[in-house]
């Protein structure tokens, strides 16, 4: 249990608000700027693909369009603008709906709960430079990362009865990013965090059951963050003990179990954001060690007559292997994205795992459907986050591969070329059909984002079609 704060001077909300308000581009390490630009490109790409392929996005976008209002901020992937809170809501949904954006150790996300809010407010404000956008992302992403670490370090992983980390904690990240774009001072930033607490929500039941709405959970923290920042900018105060008060975030939602040093130690000098990874495959990152192991097995052994596949992993894989009938034979995209069996079957049968695999035709591929039925799993806590795939062939061959750190992990990162290729693949699915010239221009602008005098040029390119 964390030690309680004894006063406002020791309140992590004060420190985090001051950090978010005071961070500037000039104070950001070069390595962090590079990571933030990767987050921008990756999040934009997954949002563009999600505009047509994302589960639940069509329904949400229909509601947003029906609401009307001032054309302030771009709906990514469309030639349309809507009020900033609604743009943040919709873009938060599309950037995460494919489960393909960045991933933070433990399973959370950073770009999905910072860029949609920051970009929506930047367009609303106008004349926001690339440097200001990067500073805003540094504010929100660092808060997201530190909150995720604080919660994860105290979680024993034995229960799913807990808040959805990206959704719940993302409310504060989005508020910080939007607030930094608005240039809120430290006091107003703390009120924005307080207003975010009033709206904070998100549990894992839709994830556990694999409901379609699970795909859009990143929508809500972005709308929350934009509303919180705008209300605080208008002067509405909510400067309370956001995290450690008697009814604050940790006592209310986490049984007061969290790792307090992650919130404040080294804040502004040590950047947890640097630990973010980028996904090579559009699935839960829990499946990635097994996908890579399957790809390696397929590349090195004759596996044309597979009798059985055995998945071996730590405690965390249970949610992605159960209920067994659903995980072996997923019927929807969201069920497939969270199925270790499905990703492994695609890797073994096709030698790749692509966006098309999670569309209706990909879900019905006979070879992978049949192979999924011949898979089993076992829980071996000592494996931690490593994954082992064992294949038995009808001819009696037995092959196994273990992966400790898959491609995309911070220890084994995607190259810049791989990340750009991923963006190009995602961008071709945008609803407004971006031209190759527009896609090239977006990539070039993001690569030099700190030189952009107005990030409106970026959203204008994305609307051009």
MARLUM-58382 format. One line per field, with one value per residue (C-alpha): residue number from 1; residue in three letters; chain; x, y, z. Coordinates in Angstrom, 1 decimal, always signed. Layout:
residues N
num <- (NUM_...)
residuo <- (ala_...)
cadena <- (A_...)
east <- (X_...)
north <- (Y_...)
up <- (Z_...)
END
This chain:
residues 465
num <- (1_2_3_4_5_6_7_8_9_10_11_12_13_14_15_16_17_18_19_20_21_22_23_24_25_26_27_28_29_30_31_32_33_34_35_36_37_38_39_40_41_42_43_44_45_46_47_48_49_50_51_52_53_54_55_56_57_58_59_60_61_62_63_64_65_66_67_68_69_70_71_72_73_74_75_76_77_78_79_80_81_82_83_84_85_86_87_88_89_90_91_92_93_94_95_96_97_98_99_100_101_102_103_104_105_106_107_108_109_110_111_112_113_114_115_116_117_118_119_120_121_122_123_124_125_126_127_128_129_130_131_132_133_134_135_136_137_138_139_140_141_142_143_144_145_146_147_148_149_150_151_152_153_154_155_156_157_158_159_160_161_162_163_164_165_166_167_168_169_170_171_172_173_174_175_176_177_178_179_180_181_182_183_184_185_186_187_188_189_190_191_192_193_194_195_196_197_198_199_200_201_202_203_204_205_206_207_208_209_210_211_212_213_214_215_216_217_218_219_220_221_222_223_224_225_226_227_228_229_230_231_232_233_234_235_236_237_238_239_240_241_242_243_244_245_246_247_248_249_250_251_252_253_254_255_256_257_258_259_260_261_262_263_264_265_266_267_268_269_270_271_272_273_274_275_276_277_278_279_280_281_282_283_284_285_286_287_288_289_290_291_292_293_294_295_296_297_298_299_300_301_302_303_304_305_306_307_308_309_310_311_312_313_314_315_316_317_318_319_320_321_322_323_324_325_326_327_328_329_330_331_332_333_334_335_336_337_338_339_340_341_342_343_344_345_346_347_348_349_350_351_352_353_354_355_356_357_358_359_360_361_362_363_364_365_366_367_368_369_370_371_372_373_374_375_376_377_378_379_380_381_382_383_384_385_386_387_388_389_390_391_392_393_394_395_396_397_398_399_400_401_402_403_404_405_406_407_408_409_410_411_412_413_414_415_416_417_418_419_420_421_422_423_424_425_426_427_428_429_430_431_432_433_434_435_436_437_438_439_440_441_442_443_444_445_446_447_448_449_450_451_452_453_454_455_456_457_458_459_460_461_462_463_464_465)
residuo <- (unk_unk_unk_unk_unk_unk_unk_unk_unk_unk_unk_unk_unk_unk_unk_unk_unk_unk_unk_unk_unk_unk_unk_unk_unk_unk_unk_unk_unk_unk_unk_unk_unk_unk_unk_unk_unk_unk_unk_unk_unk_unk_unk_unk_unk_unk_unk_unk_unk_unk_unk_unk_unk_unk_unk_unk_unk_unk_unk_unk_unk_unk_unk_unk_unk_unk_unk_unk_unk_unk_unk_unk_unk_unk_unk_unk_unk_unk_unk_unk_unk_unk_unk_unk_unk_unk_unk_unk_unk_unk_unk_unk_unk_unk_unk_unk_unk_unk_unk_unk_unk_unk_unk_unk_unk_unk_unk_unk_unk_unk_unk_unk_unk_unk_unk_unk_unk_unk_unk_unk_unk_unk_unk_unk_unk_unk_unk_unk_unk_unk_unk_unk_unk_unk_unk_unk_unk_unk_unk_unk_unk_unk_unk_unk_unk_unk_unk_unk_unk_unk_unk_unk_unk_unk_unk_unk_unk_unk_unk_unk_unk_unk_unk_unk_unk_unk_unk_unk_unk_unk_unk_unk_unk_unk_unk_unk_unk_unk_unk_unk_unk_unk_unk_unk_unk_unk_unk_unk_unk_unk_unk_unk_unk_unk_unk_unk_unk_unk_unk_unk_unk_unk_unk_unk_unk_unk_unk_unk_unk_unk_unk_unk_unk_unk_unk_unk_unk_unk_unk_unk_unk_unk_unk_unk_unk_unk_unk_unk_unk_unk_unk_unk_unk_unk_unk_unk_unk_unk_unk_unk_unk_unk_unk_unk_unk_unk_unk_unk_unk_unk_unk_unk_unk_unk_unk_unk_unk_unk_unk_unk_unk_unk_unk_unk_unk_unk_unk_unk_unk_unk_unk_unk_unk_unk_unk_unk_unk_unk_unk_unk_unk_unk_unk_unk_unk_unk_unk_unk_unk_unk_unk_unk_unk_unk_unk_unk_unk_unk_unk_unk_unk_unk_unk_unk_unk_unk_unk_unk_unk_unk_unk_unk_unk_unk_unk_unk_unk_unk_unk_unk_unk_unk_unk_unk_unk_unk_unk_unk_unk_unk_unk_unk_unk_unk_unk_unk_unk_unk_unk_unk_unk_unk_unk_unk_unk_unk_unk_unk_unk_unk_unk_unk_unk_unk_unk_unk_unk_unk_unk_unk_unk_unk_unk_unk_unk_unk_unk_unk_unk_unk_unk_unk_unk_unk_unk_unk_unk_unk_unk_unk_unk_unk_unk_unk_unk_unk_unk_unk_unk_unk_unk_unk_unk_unk_unk_unk_unk_unk_unk_unk_unk_unk_unk_unk_unk_unk_unk_unk_unk_unk_unk_unk_unk_unk_unk_unk_unk_unk_unk_unk_unk_unk_unk_unk_unk_unk_unk_unk_unk_unk_unk_unk_unk_unk_unk_unk_unk_unk_unk_unk_unk_unk_unk_unk_unk_unk_unk_unk_unk_unk_unk_unk_unk_unk_unk_unk_unk_unk_unk_unk_unk_unk_unk_unk_unk)
cadena <- (A_A_A_A_A_A_A_A_A_A_A_A_A_A_A_A_A_A_A_A_A_A_A_A_A_A_A_A_A_A_A_A_A_A_A_A_A_A_A_A_A_A_A_A_A_A_A_A_A_A_A_A_A_A_A_A_A_A_A_A_A_A_A_A_A_A_A_A_A_A_A_A_A_A_A_A_A_A_A_A_A_A_A_A_A_A_A_A_A_A_A_A_A_A_A_A_A_A_A_A_A_A_A_A_A_A_A_A_A_A_A_A_A_A_A_A_A_A_A_A_A_A_A_A_A_A_A_A_A_A_A_A_A_A_A_A_A_A_A_A_A_A_A_A_A_A_A_A_A_A_A_A_A_A_A_A_A_A_A_A_A_A_A_A_A_A_A_A_A_A_A_A_A_A_A_A_A_A_A_A_A_A_A_A_A_A_A_A_A_A_A_A_A_A_A_A_A_A_A_A_A_A_A_A_A_A_A_A_A_A_A_A_A_A_A_A_A_A_A_A_A_A_A_A_A_A_A_A_A_A_A_A_A_A_A_A_A_A_A_A_A_A_A_A_A_A_A_A_A_A_A_A_A_A_A_A_A_A_A_A_A_A_A_A_A_A_A_A_A_A_A_A_A_A_A_A_A_A_A_A_A_A_A_A_A_A_A_A_A_A_A_A_A_A_A_A_A_A_A_A_A_A_A_A_A_A_A_A_A_A_A_A_A_A_A_A_A_A_A_A_A_A_A_A_A_A_A_A_A_A_A_A_A_A_A_A_A_A_A_A_A_A_A_A_A_A_A_A_A_A_A_A_A_A_A_A_A_A_A_A_A_A_A_A_A_A_A_A_A_A_A_A_A_A_A_A_A_A_A_A_A_A_A_A_A_A_A_A_A_A_A_A_A_A_A_A_A_A_A_A_A_A_A_A_A_A_A_A_A_A_A_A_A_A_A_A_A_A_A_A_A_A_A_A_A_A_A_A_A_A_A_A_A_A_A_A_A_A_A_A_A_A_A_A_A_A_A_A_A_A_A_A_A_A_A_A_A_A_A_A_A_A_A_A_A)
east <- (+0.0_+1.3_+2.1_-0.5_+0.3_+0.5_-0.2_-0.5_+3.3_+3.6_+0.6_+1.6_-1.2_+0.7_+3.9_+2.3_+0.3_+3.4_+5.4_+2.6_+2.2_+5.9_+7.3_+8.7_+10.2_+13.6_+13.8_+13.0_+15.9_+16.6_+15.8_+12.4_+11.6_+12.3_+10.0_+7.2_+7.4_+7.2_+4.1_+2.5_+3.1_+2.0_-1.1_-2.1_-1.7_-3.8_-6.5_-6.6_-6.9_-9.5_-11.6_-12.8_-11.7_-12.2_-15.0_-17.5_-16.1_-18.9_-21.5_-19.6_-18.8_-22.5_-23.4_-20.6_-21.8_-25.4_-24.5_-23.4_-21.7_-18.8_-16.2_-13.2_-11.2_-10.5_-12.0_-8.9_-9.4_-12.2_-12.6_-14.7_-14.4_-16.5_-16.3_-13.1_-14.5_-16.3_-13.2_-11.2_-13.9_-14.0_-10.3_-9.6_-11.8_-10.3_-6.7_-7.2_-10.0_-7.6_-5.4_-2.4_-1.0_+1.9_+2.0_+3.5_+5.0_+2.1_-0.3_-1.3_-1.1_+0.3_-0.5_-4.2_-4.8_-2.7_-2.6_-6.4_-7.0_-3.9_-4.5_-8.2_-7.5_-4.6_-6.9_-9.5_-6.9_-5.1_-1.5_-0.1_+3.4_+4.9_+7.1_+4.1_+2.3_+5.4_+5.6_+1.9_+2.5_+5.5_+3.2_+0.4_+2.5_+4.7_+1.7_+0.2_+3.4_+4.0_+0.4_+0.6_+3.8_+2.5_-0.5_+1.3_+4.0_+1.2_-0.9_-0.4_-2.1_-4.5_-7.7_-9.4_-11.6_-9.8_-10.0_-9.1_-5.7_-5.6_-9.2_-9.1_-5.6_-5.8_-8.3_-5.5_-3.0_-5.5_-6.3_-2.6_-2.0_-5.0_-4.2_-0.6_-1.9_-4.1_-1.0_-2.8_-0.7_+0.1_-3.0_-5.3_-3.6_-4.4_-8.0_-8.0_-6.8_-9.5_-12.1_-10.7_-11.2_-14.8_-15.4_-12.8_-14.2_-13.4_-13.5_-12.3_-15.6_-16.2_-12.6_-13.0_-16.2_-14.8_-17.8_-17.5_-17.6_-14.3_-12.6_-13.5_-12.6_-9.8_-12.5_-13.7_-10.5_-9.9_-13.3_-12.9_-9.5_-10.6_-13.7_-11.6_-9.0_-11.6_-13.5_-10.4_-9.4_-12.8_-11.9_-13.8_-11.8_-11.3_-7.9_-8.3_-6.1_-6.8_-4.8_-4.3_-7.2_-9.7_-11.9_-9.1_-8.2_-6.1_-8.3_-11.4_-10.4_-7.2_-7.8_-5.0_-2.4_+0.1_+3.8_+4.1_+7.7_+6.8_+4.6_+7.1_+10.7_+12.8_+9.8_+11.0_+14.5_+13.8_+11.2_+9.2_+7.8_+11.1_+10.0_+7.1_+7.1_+5.4_+3.4_+4.3_+1.1_-2.5_-3.3_-2.9_+0.8_+0.3_+0.1_+3.3_+5.9_+3.8_+3.3_+7.0_+7.8_+5.3_+6.8_+10.3_+9.1_+7.4_+10.5_+12.9_+10.8_+8.5_+5.1_+2.7_+0.9_+0.4_-1.3_-1.3_+0.0_+0.7_+0.9_+2.9_+3.0_+2.7_-0.4_-1.3_-2.2_-5.3_-7.5_-6.3_-6.8_-10.2_-13.1_-11.4_-14.2_-14.1_-10.3_-9.9_-12.7_-13.2_-16.2_-15.5_-12.4_-12.2_-12.3_-9.6_-7.3_-7.4_-6.8_-3.3_-4.5_-5.7_-2.5_-0.4_-2.6_-2.3_+1.5_+1.8_-0.5_+0.3_+3.7_+2.4_-0.3_-1.9_-4.8_-6.8_-6.7_-9.0_-11.6_-14.6_-12.8_-9.7_-11.7_-13.2_-10.0_-10.5_-6.9_-6.6_-10.1_-9.1_-5.7_-7.3_-9.3_-6.1_-4.5_-4.2_-2.4_-0.8_+0.0_+3.5_+4.0_+7.8_+7.8_+6.8_+6.1_+8.1_+6.1_+6.7_+5.0_+5.4_+4.2_+3.6_+3.3_+1.4_+4.7_+5.9_+8.1_+8.1_+9.4_+9.5_+10.5_+10.7_+10.6_+11.4_+11.2_+9.3_+9.7_+8.3_+9.4_+11.6_+14.5_+13.8_+12.3_+10.8_+13.2_+12.2_+11.7_+9.4_+7.4_+7.0_+6.0_+3.4_+2.1_+1.8_-0.1_-2.5_-2.9_-4.2_-7.3_-8.3_-12.0_-11.0_-8.4_-5.2_-3.0_+0.6_+1.8_-0.3_+1.0_+4.6_+3.9_+2.5_+5.5_+7.9_+6.1_+6.1_+9.8_+10.4_+7.5_+9.6_+10.0_+6.3_+4.9_+1.3_+0.2_-2.9_-0.8_-0.7_-4.5_-5.0_-2.9_-4.9_-8.2_-7.0_-7.7)
north <- (+0.0_+3.4_+6.0_+8.7_+12.2_+14.5_+17.8_+19.6_+20.0_+16.3_+15.7_+14.0_+15.9_+19.1_+17.7_+16.2_+19.3_+21.5_+19.2_+19.2_+23.0_+23.8_+21.3_+22.9_+21.5_+22.9_+20.8_+17.5_+15.1_+14.3_+10.7_+11.6_+13.9_+11.0_+8.7_+11.3_+11.7_+7.9_+8.0_+10.7_+8.8_+5.4_+6.8_+8.7_+5.6_+3.4_+6.1_+6.2_+2.5_+2.4_+4.9_+2.1_-1.1_-0.4_-2.3_+0.1_+3.1_+3.5_+3.6_+6.2_+8.3_+8.3_+9.7_+12.3_+13.5_+13.6_+15.9_+18.7_+21.8_+24.1_+22.6_+22.9_+19.7_+17.0_+13.6_+11.6_+9.7_+11.9_+15.3_+16.6_+18.7_+18.7_+20.3_+19.5_+17.2_+15.1_+14.9_+13.7_+11.1_+9.8_+9.9_+8.2_+5.4_+5.0_+5.1_+2.1_+0.1_-2.2_-2.8_-1.8_+1.4_+1.7_-0.4_+0.3_-2.4_-4.1_-3.5_+0.1_+2.7_+6.3_+7.8_+6.7_+8.8_+11.9_+12.7_+12.7_+15.2_+17.4_+17.5_+18.3_+21.2_+22.4_+22.7_+24.5_+27.0_+27.5_+28.5_+25.7_+24.8_+21.4_+22.1_+23.0_+19.8_+17.7_+19.4_+18.6_+15.0_+14.9_+16.1_+13.6_+10.6_+10.9_+11.1_+8.0_+6.0_+6.9_+6.1_+2.8_+1.9_+2.9_+0.6_-2.3_-2.5_-3.2_-5.6_-9.3_-10.2_-12.7_-10.9_-9.0_-7.2_-3.9_-0.7_-0.8_+1.0_+2.8_+4.1_+5.0_+6.4_+7.9_+10.5_+12.3_+11.9_+13.4_+16.3_+17.0_+17.0_+19.2_+21.4_+21.9_+22.9_+25.5_+26.7_+26.1_+27.2_+24.7_+25.6_+25.3_+22.1_+20.6_+21.6_+19.9_+16.7_+17.1_+17.5_+14.4_+12.5_+13.4_+11.7_+8.9_+5.5_+2.2_-1.5_-4.7_-6.6_-5.6_-6.7_-10.0_-10.8_-9.5_-7.2_-5.0_-1.9_-3.0_-1.7_+2.0_+2.4_+4.9_+7.3_+8.2_+9.4_+11.8_+13.4_+13.6_+15.2_+17.9_+18.8_+18.9_+21.2_+23.5_+23.8_+24.6_+27.2_+28.8_+29.1_+26.1_+24.9_+21.3_+21.6_+18.7_+15.8_+13.9_+10.8_+10.3_+12.1_+10.1_+9.6_+10.1_+7.8_+5.2_+4.8_+4.6_+2.4_+0.6_-0.3_+2.2_-0.2_+1.6_+2.2_+5.8_+6.5_+6.1_+9.2_+11.7_+10.4_+12.0_+13.8_+16.1_+14.5_+10.8_+9.9_+6.7_+7.4_+6.1_+2.6_+2.6_-0.1_-0.2_-3.1_-5.1_-7.0_-5.8_-7.9_-7.7_-7.5_-10.5_-12.6_-11.2_-13.6_-16.5_-15.0_-14.4_-17.9_-19.3_-17.3_-18.6_-22.2_-21.8_-20.4_-23.1_-26.3_-28.2_-27.6_-28.5_-31.2_-30.0_-32.3_-30.1_-26.7_-26.2_-22.6_-22.2_-18.9_-17.1_-16.2_-13.2_-15.4_-16.9_-14.0_-14.4_-18.2_-18.3_-18.9_-21.6_-21.9_-18.2_-17.9_-21.0_-19.9_-16.1_-14.8_-11.1_-8.9_-7.9_-11.6_-12.4_-9.5_-10.8_-14.4_-15.9_-19.0_-16.9_-15.0_-18.1_-19.9_-17.1_-17.0_-20.8_-21.0_-17.8_-16.8_-13.4_-11.6_-8.7_-6.2_-8.3_-11.3_-9.6_-8.7_-11.1_-13.0_-13.4_-14.7_-17.4_-18.7_-22.5_-23.5_-21.2_-22.2_-25.8_-25.3_-23.2_-26.2_-28.2_-25.9_-26.1_-24.1_-24.4_-21.8_-21.8_-18.8_-19.1_-18.1_-14.6_-12.7_-15.2_-17.4_-20.9_-22.5_-26.2_-27.9_-31.6_-32.8_-35.8_-37.3_-37.3_-34.2_-32.1_-28.5_-25.7_-22.1_-19.7_-15.9_-13.7_-10.2_-10.0_-7.5_-4.2_-4.5_-1.6_-4.0_-5.1_-2.1_-1.6_+0.3_+3.7_+2.0_-0.6_+2.0_+4.1_+0.9_+0.2_+3.8_+3.5_+0.2_+1.7_+5.0_+3.3_+2.3_+5.9_+6.6_+9.6_+7.6_+9.5_+9.8_+8.5_+12.1_+13.1_+10.1_+11.0_+14.6_+13.5_+11.3_+14.1_+16.6_+14.3_+13.6_+17.3_+18.1_+20.4_+22.7_+23.0_+26.5_+25.2_+21.6_+22.6_+21.8_+18.2_+17.8_+19.6_+17.0_+14.2_+15.8_+16.3_+12.8)
up <- (+0.0_-0.9_+1.8_+1.9_+1.0_+4.1_+2.3_-0.9_-1.2_-1.3_-3.6_-6.8_-8.6_-7.9_-9.3_-12.3_-13.1_-12.8_-15.1_-17.7_-17.6_-17.6_-20.2_-23.3_-26.5_-25.7_-22.5_-24.3_-24.9_-28.6_-28.0_-26.6_-29.5_-31.9_-30.0_-29.9_-33.7_-34.0_-31.8_-34.0_-37.3_-35.8_-34.2_-37.4_-39.4_-37.2_-37.1_-40.9_-41.2_-38.4_-40.3_-42.5_-40.8_-37.2_-35.3_-33.7_-35.5_-38.1_-35.3_-33.3_-36.4_-37.3_-33.9_-34.1_-37.5_-36.5_-33.6_-35.9_-34.5_-35.4_-37.8_-35.5_-35.7_-38.3_-38.3_-39.3_-42.5_-43.6_-45.3_-42.5_-39.3_-36.1_-32.7_-30.9_-28.1_-30.8_-33.0_-30.0_-29.3_-32.8_-33.4_-30.1_-31.3_-34.8_-33.6_-31.2_-32.9_-34.7_-31.6_-33.8_-32.3_-29.9_-26.7_-23.3_-21.1_-19.4_-22.2_-22.1_-24.9_-25.1_-28.5_-28.4_-25.2_-26.2_-29.9_-30.6_-27.7_-28.4_-32.2_-31.8_-29.5_-31.6_-34.6_-32.5_-31.3_-34.6_-35.2_-32.9_-33.9_-34.2_-31.2_-29.1_-30.2_-29.3_-25.9_-25.3_-26.2_-23.9_-21.1_-21.6_-22.6_-19.6_-17.3_-19.0_-18.7_-15.1_-14.0_-15.9_-14.2_-10.7_-11.2_-12.9_-10.2_-7.6_-9.7_-9.1_-12.4_-10.9_-11.6_-14.5_-12.0_-12.4_-14.4_-18.1_-17.8_-21.1_-20.7_-17.0_-16.8_-20.3_-19.0_-17.2_-20.1_-22.5_-20.1_-19.7_-23.5_-24.3_-21.4_-22.6_-26.0_-24.3_-22.2_-18.9_-15.9_-13.1_-11.1_-14.1_-15.2_-11.7_-12.2_-15.6_-13.9_-11.2_-13.9_-15.6_-12.3_-12.2_-15.6_-15.3_-16.1_-17.8_-16.8_-18.5_-18.8_-22.4_-23.1_-21.3_-23.2_-26.5_-27.2_-30.3_-28.1_-26.6_-29.8_-29.1_-25.5_-26.3_-27.5_-24.1_-22.4_-25.3_-25.1_-21.3_-21.6_-24.1_-22.0_-18.9_-20.4_-22.0_-18.8_-16.8_-19.3_-18.7_-15.0_-13.6_-10.6_-9.6_-8.0_-5.5_-4.3_-7.6_-7.0_-3.3_-1.7_+0.5_-2.6_-5.2_-8.1_-6.2_-3.1_-5.2_-8.1_-7.0_-3.4_-2.7_-4.1_-6.4_-6.6_-5.6_-6.7_-10.3_-10.1_-9.1_-9.0_-11.7_-13.2_-15.9_-16.0_-16.5_-19.2_-18.9_-22.4_-23.9_-23.0_-25.5_-28.3_-31.7_-33.0_-36.1_-36.0_-35.4_-32.3_-28.6_-27.8_-25.5_-28.7_-30.2_-28.7_-30.0_-33.4_-33.8_-32.6_-35.1_-37.9_-37.0_-36.9_-40.3_-41.8_-40.5_-40.5_-42.9_-41.3_-44.1_-42.1_-38.5_-36.1_-33.0_-31.7_-28.0_-26.6_-23.4_-21.5_-18.2_-16.2_-18.4_-21.4_-19.9_-20.9_-24.5_-24.6_-22.9_-23.4_-25.4_-28.0_-28.8_-28.8_-31.1_-33.5_-33.2_-35.1_-34.9_-35.4_-31.7_-30.7_-33.2_-32.2_-28.6_-29.5_-29.3_-31.2_-34.1_-34.5_-34.3_-36.8_-39.3_-38.9_-39.4_-42.4_-44.2_-43.0_-42.0_-39.9_-41.7_-41.4_-43.9_-41.6_-39.2_-41.8_-42.5_-45.3_-43.2_-40.2_-42.5_-44.0_-43.9_-43.1_-40.1_-38.8_-39.0_-37.3_-34.5_-33.5_-33.0_-30.5_-26.8_-24.1_-20.7_-18.1_-16.8_-14.5_-14.6_-18.2_-17.4_-20.6_-22.8_-25.2_-26.5_-29.5_-29.9_-33.2_-33.8_-37.4_-38.7_-39.7_-36.1_-36.2_-33.0_-33.2_-30.6_-30.5_-27.5_-27.9_-24.9_-26.6_-29.8_-32.6_-31.5_-27.9_-26.8_-26.6_-30.2_-31.9_-35.3_-37.5_-39.0_-42.4_-40.9_-39.1_-42.3_-44.2_-41.6_-41.9_-45.7_-45.4_-42.9_-44.8_-47.9_-46.0_-45.1_-45.9_-48.0_-50.1_-49.6_-52.7_-52.7_-52.9_-49.8_-47.9_-48.7_-47.6_-44.3_-43.6_-44.5_-42.3_-39.3_-39.7_-39.4_-37.1_-34.9_-37.9_-38.7_-37.9_-37.8_-37.3_-39.2_-42.3_-41.2_-40.8_-44.1_-45.8_-44.2_-45.4_-48.9_-50.1)
END
